[in-house]
Amino acid sequence: MSPPSAEAQLRFLANIQRLLDEGIFTATYKFALLMALADLAVEKGDDSGAPLPLATEEIAEKFVAYYWRQGQPYVRLGSEVRSRVLRQNTGRQAKVISLVSDARGIYDAGSPRELAPDRRAALIRDVARTVETMPLWKLQVMGGEVVPFLYENLGRGHAIVLREGVAFCLRRFHALIRGLAQGAWVRFVRNLRGNRELLGETADLSAFLFGTERAVLSAHVPILQEIQSGLCFYCRKDLRAPEVDHFVPWSRYPVDLGHNFVLACRTCNGQKRDFLAAVPHLERWLRRNEDHRHTLEEQFEQHALAHSLGGSLQIARWAYGQVEQQRGSVWVAAERFEALGAAWRKVLAA
Ligand SMILES: [Zn+2]
């Protein structure tokens, strides 16, 4: 198995572009599916170029996460406050939105993690059936022709296998593909006739649909405060006004998984910006997650915060691999940055 050639990678990108240009979009499912494939390639794939099998329930879990946020009523402030769940379909409301809204409403849950395990499993199963009947076999139809460059278009079943080289490309171009899918998704929702009046020209639609780095992270402060003994994770100084920092920055991978958070002072948080932290910080982050594994997991569960140590490690491995490949820099301290090199590989060995 070897990674795809440069030409094969370009062909892949051209196909993604064609899919978005020539595909027929009657709902936002295809954008969600493309994003789910890219995210799952990061979380479950590797850089060997190998094929990657994915169950439709794994894809459905991603759908539930994306649409959970989007199924909240959109509130428009103005002379008259109005709110409504945004439409995601040219015809009747998208079924996934209804399934997710029902689960949220009936059980009054703030996140999918607050659902009882059996109820959550049932929701994911229902959404998986919708994924199988709606976007899965239609995603690769472009200009009336099936171009099965991502996976074989079987037309049935509960799983797909990403072809050789596909997971590699989805990982390599993750930010680009996610950006394209989100941009197209926002335009689609904004242009739906049923939404136009409510939305007007509001600029915050993207933040509403996909969240922002400043989502509610305050629940993490007390959990981490004690573990870090009240000190900044990076400079070890006393934390007077702790800020929750995404260890792997949100701009690189916008998912809020518990183990990815550390508490930092405002200075360090501001200086690190969207950079990855240097290897000594990485070592400390791994040690913290290992040493406090039980406490952290217990606390995340108690506060219904999404977490997966394996997932967080996989995302970190991918993010550091990307920066190494790009010969990029990492943040050391204050205004100091250095080239990443390959040393992180020993620390983050699979
Ligand atoms: Zn600091």
Residues whose N, C-alpha, C, O or C-beta is under 5 A from the ligand:
A	BS01	ZN	C232 Y234 C235 R236 C265 C268
